[in-house]
Amino acid sequence: MAETFIGAVLEGIVSKVISVTAELTKLAWGFKEELTKLRDCQDHGKINTDLLY
C-alpha cells in the first residue's frame, strides 16, 4: 500500500519536472531565436545602436 502511494507521488513529481523542463527549454529556444533576429537586424543596419547607449 505504501509503495503504491510513493509510486503515485513520484509519478506526479516526475511529470511536473518534465513539464517545467519542457517549458523552460521552449522559452530558452525562443530567447535564442529572438537574439539571433536582433543580431541579424543590427548586422544589416536596421537598428541604430547609438540610441541604445
C-alpha positions as CSV (number, residue, x, y, z in Angstrom):
1,M,0.0,0.0,0.0
2,A,2.8,2.4,0.9
3,E,4.6,1.5,-2.3
4,T,1.5,2.5,-4.4
5,F,1.3,5.8,-2.6
6,I,5.0,6.5,-3.1
7,G,4.8,5.5,-6.7
8,A,1.9,7.8,-7.3
9,V,3.7,10.7,-5.6
10,L,6.9,10.1,-7.6
11,E,4.9,9.8,-10.8
12,G,3.4,13.2,-10.1
13,I,6.7,14.8,-9.3
14,V,8.4,13.4,-12.4
15,S,5.5,14.6,-14.6
16,K,5.8,18.1,-13.2
17,V,9.6,18.1,-13.6
18,I,9.2,17.1,-17.2
19,S,6.6,19.7,-17.8
20,V,8.6,22.5,-16.3
21,T,11.8,21.4,-18.1
22,A,9.9,21.4,-21.5
23,E,8.6,24.9,-20.8
24,L,12.0,26.3,-19.9
25,T,13.6,24.7,-22.9
26,K,10.9,26.2,-25.1
27,L,11.5,29.6,-23.5
28,A,15.3,29.4,-23.9
29,W,14.9,28.3,-27.5
30,G,12.7,31.3,-28.2
31,F,15.0,33.7,-26.5
32,K,18.0,32.4,-28.5
33,E,15.9,32.8,-31.7
34,E,15.0,36.4,-30.8
35,L,18.6,37.3,-30.0
36,T,19.6,35.9,-33.4
37,K,16.9,38.0,-35.1
38,L,18.1,41.1,-33.2
39,R,21.8,40.5,-34.2
40,D,20.8,40.0,-37.8
41,C,18.9,43.3,-37.8
42,Q,21.9,45.0,-36.2
43,D,24.2,43.5,-38.8
44,H,22.0,44.7,-41.6
45,G,21.9,48.3,-40.2
46,K,18.3,48.1,-39.3
47,I,19.0,49.1,-35.7
48,N,20.7,52.3,-34.7
49,T,22.9,51.2,-31.8
50,D,23.9,54.8,-31.0
51,L,20.4,55.2,-29.4
52,L,20.9,52.3,-27.1
53,Y,23.7,53.9,-25.1
